[in-house]
Amino acid sequence: MPTKSAAPISYLFVPATRPERFDKALATGADRVIIDLEDAVAPADKDTARNALTSWLDIGKPVAVRINSSDTEWFARDLALCGHANVAEVILPKSGDVADVKRVTAAGARAVKLLIESAQGIANLTELAACDKVSRLIFGTIDFCVDMGIENDDRELDYFRSQLVLVSRLVGLAAPVDGVTTAIDDAAVLSADILRGKRFGFGAKLCIHPKQVATVNASYLPQADEIAWATRVIDAAGASDGAAVQVDGKMVDKPVLIKAERILSLAKRVG
């Protein structure tokens, strides 16, 4: 699990209709388990799934819960879960209206993560991200492509990915969470998706299968060569007594020092 100061890296979805999988999901090493009441649950099963989740939560297992969107008949009923002691955070799908965020927080949510999945979500991004109790933005790439009529989630989404990273930085949120990789058994595709997210400035990723968790965790944490470089930078800067200094033939200025500090902060997660 992440340290108190570290933002989660891996978020694993589990259908709310499969309570026998909840504890198993918590044992996968995912930083946060998301019990899903939305896409993973058929309309006829919504109430049954919510009741089963409530019973499980009463035992005492903190998780995130993705509720149904505000344009559905289940949203109001899902709000009753938001203040449960073991709902650590609420995932709000189809986020686009500040009023919806306020309804979730008024229902008792301790933290809210916003799934940005529509043109409206992008248009209102700064206002949404600045809402009270909002802790992070998540890019719901699949639904976003459907809403926009975009055929592919690769370079076609570059501009929108950058918007999530930019707004997160401006309002002081942790780096956003990238969308899912649907190719569960293709490690190369998963690795490529992770690399793209990191290059754009994302700090975490949604997982739809336990086998994706370890790769996501390992890939988003600093590698040995990065840690070694950051250590050299910090050591050199500390020994310079404020004078100009070079590491590996390059000047160490404030941005370089900040980058090194961030790497070492993340590295603490792996000792």
PyMOL commands that set and color helices and strands:
alter all, ss='L'
color gray80, all
select helices_A, chain A and resi 19-26+43-57+75-81+98-106+119-123+125-129+141-148+155-171+187-200+210-220+224-239+254-270
alter helices_A, ss='H'
color red, helices_A
select strands_A, chain A and resi 10-15+32-36+63-66+87-92+112-116+134-139+177-178+204-207+246-247+250-251
alter strands_A, ss='S'
color yellow, strands_A
deselect
rebuild
show_as cartoon
